[in-house]
Amino acid sequence: MKKNPKKDKQKTNKLWKLNDHKFLHIFLYGILAVILFVALYSNVKPETIDIELFTVSEQTIYAPTTVEDKIETERKQQEAYDAVEDQYVLKKEITDKQVDLISSIFDTIIEVKKEVDTKEDSTLTPEEQVKKLQGKLTSSINDKIPGETFLPLIKASDADLNMAKDAVVTAVNNIMSKEIPIVQLSEAKKQVDEELQYTPLRSEILQSATVLGKFAITPNYVFDLKATEEKRQQSVDAVKVAQIKQGQILVEEDELINREIHRKLGLVGLLDDQQSYKPFLGLALLILLILAGVIYYFEKKDSPISKRNNSLLLYCLIFAITILLMKIVSLFQKIDYTHIGYIVPVAMGVMLIKLLINERLAILTSMIFAVCGSVIFNEGITGSFNFSIGVYYLFGCLAGVLFLGEHNLRSKILQAGLFVGGINVIVLTAIMLIRNGSYSNVEISSYFVMACVSGLVSSVLTIGFMPFFETGFGILSTMKLIELSNPNHPLLRKILTETPGTYHHSVMVANLSESACEAIGANGLLARVAAYYHDIGKTKRPQYFIENQMNIENPHNKLSAQLSKNIIISHVTDGVEMLRKHKMPKEFVDIAEQHHGTTLLKYFYHQAKQSNDSIYEDEFRYPGPKPQTKEIAIISIADSVEAAVRSMSNPTPEKIEKLVKSIIADRLQDNQLDECDLTLKELDIIAKSFCESLKGIFHSRIEYPELSKKQKVK
């Protein structure tokens, strides 16, 4: 009775049916975001202090961030504004105006005297002339200068009057050419006496001239509003913005919390009554940025949704374990182990990702772990990011990934851990030298010990977790493939000892398949190792297969075509059963099951057809299924090509090329490649790869001449 491979496959994968759900990856991205938020929330949550006004602080409090102190800035600006003195300016036009005023007064006196002299009523007394003079002067002059002052000038001769005019004008001009602020006005008026004391005038005229000179003296150094405002604005603009610097001491231990200190505590957000949502928005943006990188990697991959979900679920588990280790170790920061973060085996996460998923994703995750670590271990520092530990994690993770990039053996993981520890020590040394700080021998020793322990524990945990992840997720890692290719494996030893011909055939198929897979970008290592096991079913009845019939009669000569067909086909089901019994990877089972697809056993079919025309072709076909992947299809073609070329009596490059192309064409016509995603271009590349490999194997050799009988005897 035939087995239904589809039902067997459904039974095998019934625990992973959820992987086929197209929305599972969205759920996993959400889980990843929750992991990041929960891990980083407490480290970005603003620290608050339950402290009241006019109480004594129990601890020294530092500013967690840099903020602008607007009130302090305004206070300093007001002080700078008030400190600017009033600006004054010397106005020459005032001097000119006062000189003109004195000149006009004397000119008016001269004018009045001339009018009196030319008129018939020249009998006006000097007092009447003074009144006439006052009538021509302004009221402001008359109010400030008494009439008695003008009387000596009216009586004076023209020569004395002109001399007095020149003396007063000169004195006023000399005195007002200098700055005369209002507070120095009285002193400036006294200078008139000094200027006129040596003038050769009669005493009464000199006295009147002095009065007029003092009247003309007025402040010429006046307040300049515009210049004052400009000066004050410049002073205000020169004031630097007041800031509370990150790490600044706001209050010392046992210091009284006054209003100013209390205000600053509130300004930096340390009071219980203040809630800021900015850190949470920043954290959300950071998580979105991290998720964007992860989503870009997984969504860009051209792979089945179930395989993608499987890889994403594995990634989330490794990510969660690594972040959990960081979080647990970070709890020791609260008991004064500020630098305990250096001991976290963070390289474990990226080494597992590199070995089980992909190297590019491991490098991306190294950056993510560096960012997360710098946030998680920010205790005891000023700021939200501990850049030192971020750099430390980044170099340590990259060291693990790059070392394993060239070594895929499980035994190399421990060496990778030691390499990571060495890089950690170098990075820590660089950080300490850059800081230019003073460290004790105990501190330096503890740092180096933590760095070495971090690398060593990373390798130990990687070795410990690898089997669980490989088994639980059915992952066929590069490392596991290399281990399965070991000739000492029980199944390979079974093939080698019981079916040496099949073993040689499998090795040839492995060589052909690997080169062809690498030529088109498929998994060459998987094809090589799986090809070693693809005919394991032949070990159950080795003598019924031509490559194992050494010096024995072909047993099929004594069997019917129907029975021979059943024996040949059974090597597929027998191989699948043996592989599953030994818990071999699913990929190996699929290759053993599908490498013949539903091809026809032509030899036995034609043999049966000769004796019975009612035989149907479907009875002599393999049960399938047809190859589902590129690797299986290539192994299937290589299996037929190797057997066909080996049966050729005198293979030449032309014959080999023709044979390879005919076999590929036959597979296409038989629709054996319909269910895999090989393209015609890739098939052409595969054919060329097969031909090159086979030409190297079946190259021409030198024929050595036989010795004659006499030479042999001699």
Secondary structure, DSSP 4 states (H G I P E B T S, - for coil): ----HHHHHHHHTGGGGGGG-TTHHHHHHHHHHHHHHHHHHHHHSPP-B---TT-B-SS-EE-SS-EE-HHHHHHHHHHHHHHSPPPEEE-HHHHHHHHHHHHHHHHHHHHHHHHHHHSS-TT--HHHHHHHHHHHS-HHHHHHS-HHHHHHHHHS-HHHHHHHHHHHHHHHHHHHTS---GGGHHHHHHHHHHHHTTS---HHHHHHHHHHHHHH----EEE-HHHHHHHHHHHHHTSPPPEE-TT-EEE-TT-B--HHHHHHHHHTT-BTT----HHHHHHHHHHHHHHHHHHHHHHH--S-HHHHHHHHHHHHHHHHHHHHHHHHHHGGGGGT-TTGGGG--THHHHHHHHHHT-HHHHHHHHHHHHHHHHHHT-TTSSSS--HHHHHHHHHHHHHHHHHHTT--STTHHHHHHHHHHHHHHHHHHHHHHHHT----HHHHHHHHHHHHHHHHHHHHHHHHHHHHHHHHTT---HHHHHHHT-TTSHHHHHHHHH-HHHHHHHHHHHHHHHHHHHHHTS-HHHHHHHHHHTTGGGGSSGGGSGGG-SSS--GGGGS-HHHHHHHHHHHHHHHHHHHHHTT--HHHHHHHHHTTTT-B-HHHHHHHHHH-TT--GGGGB---PPP-SHHHHHHHHHHHHHHHHHT-SS--HHHHHHHHHHHHHHHHHTTTTTTS---HHHHHHHHHHHHHHHHHHS---PPPPPPPHHHHH-
